[in-house]
Amino acid sequence: MAGPQRRSVLIIDNDRDVSEIVRAVLQDEGYEVAVLSDLSADAIAAAIGIHEPDAVLLDGDSDVLGYGNSWAEAAQLSQRDRRVPVIMFTAHAPDIAEARIAETNRSRKAEFAEILAKPFDLDQLLAAVARAVGMAEVFDRSAMADATRSAALAADLERIGGLDVRPSGRREWATFRTPAGRIMQIYWWQTGGSYLIGRYDPDGKRMENIALTYSRPAAIEICAAVLRAESAGA
């Protein structure tokens, strides 16, 4: 019987020296740890999809503008279907004060699980990570859970008008037909942390890559837009 799943932490920080120290500390505490130094929205979305961490240590994205776009990134992670608790991890004192008071719109939306100022104390780091990880629902990586995700994907495709929907038992792949009879596929690309959407030509010989996106709701809406356009004769 497999033992309990190790809890995981994603460090998002463009200071590689700090990241490597934090990685070493957390690994010694038994966490699975991944590091991302690219703070762009697409890179963060892909990393979250790949790792499905139990907590994120999130630095600011700008040495000049402070916490910057990381406010919005924290809000998105806090509002996912499976919430990822976010630890504000920065040296920008004004942003830290704003997050602690939590009176601004962006600080309320961010819903930080913890606020950890740099330079940090080792015990504070470990306590903040433990509290944040404890707030997370463990991501089920079993084959049965993957099959359930594919079944949910198929149900969404049927809801938007997909025909003859055929889900895979893996995470997450489904083939379906449009009202005009063309075959479409949607596939969760684990290595890229994203959904790939394609549609075959009427003769079924060539696939057109329609989109790459990082969330299932966005992928379903893209498929729905294709079906609407096809129904309208576009």
C-alpha positions as a Python dict, from the first residue, in 0.01 Angstrom:
ca = {
    (1, 'M'): (0, 0, 0),
    (2, 'A'): (133, 342, -93),
    (3, 'G'): (220, 576, 193),
    (4, 'P'): (71, 921, 244),
    (5, 'Q'): (140, 1166, -35),
    (6, 'R'): (416, 1416, 39),
    (7, 'R'): (297, 1776, 50),
    (8, 'S'): (439, 2005, -215),
    (9, 'V'): (551, 2366, -237),
    (10, 'L'): (617, 2581, -543),
    (11, 'I'): (865, 2867, -498),
    (12, 'I'): (805, 3149, -748),
    (13, 'D'): (1094, 3390, -714),
    (14, 'N'): (1340, 3544, -960),
    (15, 'D'): (1612, 3554, -692),
    (16, 'R'): (1773, 3217, -759),
    (17, 'D'): (2000, 3232, -454),
    (18, 'V'): (1705, 3278, -218),
    (19, 'S'): (1507, 3009, -401),
    (20, 'E'): (1783, 2752, -367),
    (21, 'I'): (1821, 2817, 6),
    (22, 'V'): (1446, 2788, 62),
    (23, 'R'): (1434, 2475, -154),
    (24, 'A'): (1705, 2310, 58),
    (25, 'V'): (1533, 2398, 384),
    (26, 'L'): (1192, 2272, 271),
    (27, 'Q'): (1328, 1954, 119),
    (28, 'D'): (1500, 1875, 448),
    (29, 'E'): (1159, 1912, 613),
    (30, 'G'): (1016, 1647, 379),
    (31, 'Y'): (834, 1867, 124),
    (32, 'E'): (843, 1814, -249),
    (33, 'V'): (971, 2145, -386),
    (34, 'A'): (971, 2302, -731),
    (35, 'V'): (1118, 2639, -826),
    (36, 'L'): (1004, 2885, -1092),
    (37, 'S'): (1211, 3195, -1170),
    (38, 'D'): (987, 3324, -1453),
    (39, 'L'): (710, 3537, -1299),
    (40, 'S'): (508, 3584, -1617),
    (41, 'A'): (140, 3492, -1600),
    (42, 'D'): (170, 3209, -1853),
    (43, 'A'): (472, 3056, -1681),
    (44, 'I'): (295, 3064, -1344),
    (45, 'A'): (-24, 2913, -1485),
    (46, 'A'): (170, 2631, -1650),
    (47, 'A'): (372, 2558, -1335),
    (48, 'I'): (58, 2542, -1122),
    (49, 'G'): (-100, 2297, -1367),
    (50, 'I'): (209, 2079, -1378),
    (51, 'H'): (274, 2063, -1004),
    (52, 'E'): (-66, 2133, -840),
    (53, 'P'): (124, 2245, -528),
    (54, 'D'): (-20, 2256, -178),
    (55, 'A'): (123, 2605, -125),
    (56, 'V'): (308, 2874, -319),
    (57, 'L'): (575, 3112, -199),
    (58, 'L'): (516, 3408, -433),
    (59, 'D'): (762, 3694, -471),
    (60, 'G'): (682, 4024, -640),
    (61, 'D'): (743, 4051, -1014),
    (62, 'S'): (914, 4391, -1016),
    (63, 'D'): (1213, 4530, -830),
    (64, 'V'): (1089, 4880, -920),
    (65, 'L'): (710, 4851, -883),
    (66, 'G'): (707, 4628, -577),
    (67, 'Y'): (474, 4331, -566),
    (68, 'G'): (327, 4432, -902),
    (69, 'N'): (132, 4169, -1097),
    (70, 'S'): (182, 3918, -819),
    (71, 'W'): (-123, 4071, -646),
    (72, 'A'): (-339, 3947, -935),
    (73, 'E'): (-160, 3612, -951),
    (74, 'A'): (-228, 3555, -582),
    (75, 'A'): (-597, 3634, -635),
    (76, 'Q'): (-623, 3384, -922),
    (77, 'L'): (-460, 3107, -719),
    (78, 'S'): (-685, 3178, -422),
    (79, 'Q'): (-996, 3163, -641),
    (80, 'R'): (-923, 2841, -833),
    (81, 'D'): (-1164, 2548, -797),
    (82, 'R'): (-883, 2382, -604),
    (83, 'R'): (-746, 2672, -407),
    (84, 'V'): (-368, 2702, -384),
    (85, 'P'): (-276, 2888, -62),
    (86, 'V'): (-33, 3171, -134),
    (87, 'I'): (239, 3303, 93),
    (88, 'M'): (339, 3661, 9),
    (89, 'F'): (720, 3637, 0),
    (90, 'T'): (879, 3975, -59),
    (91, 'A'): (1111, 4246, 73),
    (92, 'H'): (883, 4534, -36),
    (93, 'A'): (778, 4690, 293),
    (94, 'P'): (484, 4898, 160),
    (95, 'D'): (328, 4591, -2),
    (96, 'I'): (376, 4387, 314),
    (97, 'A'): (202, 4657, 519),
    (98, 'E'): (-85, 4675, 267),
    (99, 'A'): (-131, 4297, 275),
    (100, 'R'): (-132, 4285, 655),
    (101, 'I'): (-391, 4560, 689),
    (102, 'A'): (-599, 4401, 407),
    (103, 'E'): (-815, 4706, 342),
    (104, 'T'): (-747, 4756, -30),
    (105, 'N'): (-938, 4570, -300),
    (106, 'R'): (-632, 4384, -428),
    (107, 'S'): (-518, 4278, -81),
    (108, 'R'): (-860, 4134, -1),
    (109, 'K'): (-877, 3948, -333),
    (110, 'A'): (-529, 3803, -283),
    (111, 'E'): (-644, 3621, 34),
    (112, 'F'): (-287, 3547, 139),
    (113, 'A'): (-256, 3242, 358),
    (114, 'E'): (57, 3392, 513),
    (115, 'I'): (281, 3695, 474),
    (116, 'L'): (655, 3631, 499),
    (117, 'A'): (892, 3926, 476),
    (118, 'K'): (1245, 3903, 343),
    (119, 'P'): (1494, 3863, 501),
    (120, 'F'): (1316, 3580, 676),
    (121, 'D'): (1374, 3377, 988),
    (122, 'L'): (1404, 3000, 941),
    (123, 'D'): (1140, 2917, 1200),
    (124, 'Q'): (903, 3176, 1051),
    (125, 'L'): (949, 3022, 707),
    (126, 'L'): (872, 2670, 825),
    (127, 'A'): (574, 2782, 1032),
    (128, 'A'): (428, 2984, 743),
    (129, 'V'): (466, 2696, 497),
    (130, 'A'): (317, 2444, 740),
    (131, 'R'): (12, 2664, 800),
    (132, 'A'): (-39, 2731, 429),
    (133, 'V'): (1, 2366, 328),
    (134, 'G'): (-249, 2271, 598),
    (135, 'M'): (-514, 2483, 423),
    (136, 'A'): (-485, 2296, 91),
    (137, 'E'): (-694, 2007, -33),
    (138, 'V'): (-457, 1730, -139),
    (139, 'F'): (-453, 1689, -517),
    (140, 'D'): (-551, 1331, -600),
    (141, 'R'): (-302, 1195, -854),
    (142, 'S'): (-452, 847, -879),
    (143, 'A'): (-563, 688, -1207),
    (144, 'M'): (-920, 684, -1078),
    (145, 'A'): (-909, 1060, -1015),
    (146, 'D'): (-769, 1116, -1365),
    (147, 'A'): (-1057, 916, -1513),
    (148, 'T'): (-1301, 1124, -1310),
    (149, 'R'): (-1148, 1445, -1448),
    (150, 'S'): (-1185, 1315, -1803),
    (151, 'A'): (-1548, 1224, -1734),
    (152, 'A'): (-1610, 1578, -1605),
    (153, 'L'): (-1445, 1717, -1917),
    (154, 'A'): (-1674, 1502, -2132),
    (155, 'A'): (-1980, 1625, -1943),
    (156, 'D'): (-1875, 1985, -2009),
    (157, 'L'): (-1831, 1911, -2379),
    (158, 'E'): (-2176, 1751, -2400),
    (159, 'R'): (-2324, 2053, -2222),
    (160, 'I'): (-2192, 2292, -2489),
    (161, 'G'): (-2320, 2078, -2776),
    (162, 'G'): (-2038, 1834, -2849),
    (163, 'L'): (-2160, 1509, -3004),
    (164, 'D'): (-2039, 1150, -2963),
    (165, 'V'): (-1805, 1258, -2682),
    (166, 'R'): (-1549, 992, -2599),
    (167, 'P'): (-1331, 1054, -2293),
    (168, 'S'): (-1005, 879, -2217),
    (169, 'G'): (-930, 716, -1884),
    (170, 'R'): (-626, 939, -1855),
    (171, 'R'): (-602, 1301, -1744),
    (172, 'E'): (-769, 1457, -1950),
    (173, 'W'): (-841, 1367, -2311),
    (174, 'A'): (-1167, 1363, -2503),
    (175, 'T'): (-1265, 1334, -2867),
    (176, 'F'): (-1599, 1464, -2994),
    (177, 'R'): (-1782, 1568, -3308),
    (178, 'T'): (-1917, 1908, -3399),
    (179, 'P'): (-2274, 1945, -3536),
    (180, 'A'): (-2120, 1950, -3884),
    (181, 'G'): (-1952, 1616, -3818),
    (182, 'R'): (-1593, 1738, -3779),
    (183, 'I'): (-1379, 1569, -3516),
    (184, 'M'): (-1231, 1779, -3235),
    (185, 'Q'): (-995, 1680, -2956),
    (186, 'I'): (-904, 1840, -2627),
    (187, 'Y'): (-600, 1714, -2439),
    (188, 'W'): (-439, 1798, -2104),
    (189, 'W'): (-65, 1833, -2173),
    (190, 'Q'): (92, 1752, -1838),
    (191, 'T'): (446, 1849, -1937),
    (192, 'G'): (329, 2191, -2056),
    (193, 'G'): (67, 2244, -1785),
    (194, 'S'): (-195, 2335, -2044),
    (195, 'Y'): (-487, 2217, -2257),
    (196, 'L'): (-437, 2166, -2631),
    (197, 'I'): (-741, 2196, -2860),
    (198, 'G'): (-750, 2078, -3220),
    (199, 'R'): (-1001, 2021, -3499),
    (200, 'Y'): (-968, 1792, -3799),
    (201, 'D'): (-1046, 1893, -4154),
    (202, 'P'): (-1376, 1756, -4292),
    (203, 'D'): (-1191, 1465, -4451),
    (204, 'G'): (-1017, 1383, -4123),
    (205, 'K'): (-668, 1393, -4273),
    (206, 'R'): (-527, 1707, -4114),
    (207, 'M'): (-565, 1862, -3770),
    (208, 'E'): (-572, 2236, -3709),
    (209, 'N'): (-427, 2341, -3372),
    (210, 'I'): (-687, 2586, -3246),
    (211, 'A'): (-562, 2691, -2904),
    (212, 'L'): (-346, 2632, -2600),
    (213, 'T'): (-488, 2746, -2267),
    (214, 'Y'): (-419, 2690, -1899),
    (215, 'S'): (-761, 2628, -1745),
    (216, 'R'): (-1045, 2388, -1820),
    (217, 'P'): (-1315, 2659, -1812),
    (218, 'A'): (-1117, 2856, -2072),
    (219, 'A'): (-1070, 2541, -2283),
    (220, 'I'): (-1443, 2466, -2273),
    (221, 'E'): (-1530, 2822, -2371),
    (222, 'I'): (-1291, 2802, -2668),
    (223, 'C'): (-1459, 2480, -2781),
    (224, 'A'): (-1800, 2641, -2735),
    (225, 'A'): (-1694, 2937, -2950),
    (226, 'V'): (-1581, 2699, -3226),
    (227, 'L'): (-1917, 2518, -3212),
    (228, 'R'): (-2107, 2847, -3223),
    (229, 'A'): (-1906, 2970, -3519),
    (230, 'E'): (-1953, 2643, -3705),
    (231, 'S'): (-2328, 2648, -3639),
    (232, 'A'): (-2341, 3004, -3773),
    (233, 'G'): (-2165, 2892, -4090),
    (234, 'A'): (-1835, 3066, -4020),
}
